[in-house]
Amino acid sequence: MSEPEIRENARKALEDHAWQDAYEAYISLRDHEELTGEDWAGFAEAAWWSAHPNESLLLAPSSISDPRTISSNSRLSAALIAWSSRMRCR
């Protein structure tokens, strides 16, 4: 499967709330190419909802690496970023 197909599958699975499928697709995508900020945010959200909360908290800050993501992030992703940052300060 090509990288564009993997990305499309990951985003579709995320949209459908198929959390584990999205999580696995983002892992595959990460192993093949650089993720965008939107991809990192989706990866973090999929990780959270597929019972990988620790990984989600580690992934969330990566989503702000792409300035376009800030305006398109879901509230959950924004909350995960804030929470992750707070937890690292402890």
C-alpha positions, -999 to +999 in steps of 0.1 A: +000+000+000+013+035-009+019+062+017-010+083+003-033+053+006-022+046+042-027+083+051-062+083+035-071+050+054-059+065+087-079+097+083-110+077+072-107+054+101-103+084+124-134+100+109-154+068+114-142+065+150-125+032+141-098+041+167-077+009+166-077+009+128-066+045+127-040+039+153-024+010+134-026+030+101-008+060+117+019+036+130+024+023+095+024+058+081+049+070+107+072+041+097+071+051+060+072+089+059+071+121+079+037+129+095+020+163+092+007+182+122-028+170+113-015+134+112+001+137+146-031+151+161-051+123+145-025+097+157-027+111+193-065+110+192-066+075+179-041+064+205-062+079+233-094+062+222-078+029+215-064+025+250-029+039+245-032+070+267+005+073+276+015+072+239-013+097+232+002+121+256+036+117+240+022+122+205+000+152+212+028+179+213+040+168+179+008+180+164+017+216+169+048+213+148+026+222+118+010+257+123-019+248+100-029+222+126-037+247+153-067+261+135-080+227+124-073+206+156-103+192+174-109+203+210-098+170+222-064+173+205-060+208+220-069+194+254-044+165+250-016+190+241-024+211+271-026+182+295+006+166+281+025+199+286+012+201+321+022+165+330+057+171+317+061+201+340+056+180+371 
